[in-house]
Amino acid sequence: MELELKDININNKINNNILQKYGEKAANMASTPISMSDSYMLMDIEEEMCLEILNTWEIFKYNTDAEYILKGSILSNRDKFIYKTLLGKILRLIPAGVTIMSVGINSSLARRFTMALGYAISELSAIYIDMIIDDKQVDPLDIFTKEAIEDLMENFLIEYNKTVSN
């Protein structure tokens, strides 16, 4: 029961503080739209956010560290991560997604995408920690896969699009 309460507190902190803060930073960076080929410019903000999320979860207490997870997942192909993910199944979830190809990433999209990535990293952190607590030996890179990140980002964006119209 104590772990569940801790999880709720961590999720609230991440959702109310970290995702909002970094979503705003990304939106500010894209106040002048960023071309799709320059989308990697958001990675510094997103890497910083992911490190803060992993440290908030105290991932270092569970047989791994944040750098290992990030280098094996979102930073393994840093320059192409955002671009490929946007062009994949997630772009279809963004209103007017086709026009993004020609106009670029605006502040609204940068905010949504950054928050979705943070949400995915947070959810996967909880899954990984639960598996370690249940005494399952698992490599975190088996949890923090590109597919898992994309699926959770997609889930976040579906819910986000229900609440935001821009």
C-alpha positions in Angstrom: 0.0 0.0 0.0 2.8 2.4 0.8 4.4 1.8 -2.6 1.1 2.6 -4.3 0.8 5.9 -2.4 4.4 6.7 -3.3 3.6 5.9 -7.0 0.6 8.3 -6.9 2.7 11.1 -5.4 5.4 10.6 -8.0 2.9 10.5 -10.8 1.3 13.7 -9.5 4.7 15.4 -9.2 5.7 14.4 -12.7 2.3 15.3 -14.3 1.8 18.6 -12.5 5.4 19.8 -12.5 7.8 18.1 -14.8 5.7 17.5 -17.9 4.2 21.0 -17.7 7.6 22.7 -17.2 9.3 20.9 -20.1 6.3 21.1 -22.3 6.4 24.8 -21.9 10.2 24.9 -22.7 9.6 22.9 -25.9 6.7 25.2 -26.9 9.0 28.2 -26.4 11.7 26.7 -28.5 9.2 26.1 -31.3 7.5 29.5 -31.1 8.9 29.9 -34.6 8.1 26.5 -36.2 11.0 24.1 -36.4 11.3 22.1 -39.7 10.9 18.4 -39.4 14.5 17.8 -40.3 15.6 20.1 -37.4 13.3 18.4 -34.9 16.3 16.9 -33.1 16.8 20.4 -31.6 14.1 19.5 -29.1 16.2 16.5 -27.8 18.2 18.5 -25.3 15.1 19.6 -23.5 13.6 16.1 -23.7 16.8 14.5 -22.5 16.9 16.8 -19.5 13.2 16.1 -18.8 13.7 12.3 -19.0 16.6 12.4 -16.6 14.5 14.4 -14.2 11.7 11.9 -14.5 14.0 8.9 -14.0 15.6 10.6 -11.0 12.2 11.4 -9.5 11.4 7.7 -9.7 14.8 7.1 -8.1 15.6 4.6 -10.8 19.2 4.3 -9.5 17.9 2.3 -6.6 16.7 -0.5 -8.9 19.8 -2.0 -10.5 20.3 0.6 -13.2 20.8 4.2 -13.9 19.1 6.9 -16.0 22.0 7.3 -18.5 21.9 3.6 -19.3 18.2 3.7 -20.0 18.4 6.9 -22.1 21.4 5.8 -24.1 19.8 2.6 -24.9 16.4 4.1 -25.9 15.7 7.6 -26.9 19.4 8.7 -27.3 20.5 5.6 -29.2 19.8 7.4 -32.4 19.3 10.9 -31.1 19.2 12.9 -34.3 16.5 10.7 -35.8 14.4 9.8 -32.8 11.9 12.7 -32.9 11.8 12.8 -36.7 11.1 9.1 -37.1 8.6 8.9 -34.3 6.7 11.9 -35.7 6.6 10.4 -39.1 5.4 7.1 -37.6 2.0 6.3 -36.2 2.0 9.3 -33.8 1.8 12.0 -36.5 -1.7 10.8 -37.5 -2.9 11.7 -34.0 -2.1 15.3 -34.3 -4.8 17.5 -35.8 -3.6 18.8 -39.1 -0.7 16.4 -39.0 -0.2 16.4 -42.8 0.4 20.2 -42.8 3.1 19.7 -40.2 5.2 18.1 -42.9 5.3 21.4 -44.8 5.0 24.0 -42.0 7.1 22.3 -39.3 6.8 21.7 -35.6 4.9 24.5 -33.9 4.8 25.3 -30.2 1.6 23.3 -29.7 3.0 20.2 -31.3 6.4 20.6 -29.5 4.5 20.8 -26.1 2.3 17.8 -26.8 5.2 15.6 -28.1 7.5 16.5 -25.2 4.8 15.8 -22.6 3.9 12.5 -24.3 7.5 11.4 -24.2 7.8 12.3 -20.5 4.6 10.5 -19.8 5.9 7.4 -21.6 9.2 7.4 -19.7 7.4 7.8 -16.4 5.0 5.0 -17.1 7.8 2.7 -18.2 9.7 3.6 -15.0 6.8 2.4 -12.9 6.5 -0.8 -14.8 10.3 -1.5 -14.5 10.3 -0.8 -10.8 7.3 -3.0 -10.2 9.0 -5.9 -12.0 12.2 -5.4 -9.9 10.1 -5.3 -6.7 8.4 -8.5 -7.8 11.9 -10.0 -8.0 11.9 -10.4 -11.8 15.3 -10.1 -13.4 14.9 -7.8 -16.3 17.1 -5.5 -18.4 15.5 -2.0 -18.4 16.1 -1.8 -22.1 13.6 -4.7 -22.5 11.1 -2.3 -20.9 12.1 1.0 -22.4 11.8 -0.1 -26.0 11.1 2.2 -29.0 7.8 0.5 -29.5 6.7 0.8 -25.8 7.6 4.5 -25.8 5.7 5.1 -29.1 2.6 3.2 -27.8 2.5 5.1 -24.5 3.1 8.4 -26.4 0.2 7.5 -28.7 -2.0 6.8 -25.6 -1.1 10.1 -24.1 -1.8 12.0 -27.3 -5.2 10.4 -27.8 -6.2 11.6 -24.3 -4.5 15.0 -24.7 -6.4 15.6 -28.0 -9.7 15.0 -26.2 -8.9 17.8 -23.7 -7.2 20.4 -25.9 -8.4 21.9 -29.2 -5.3 23.5 -30.5 
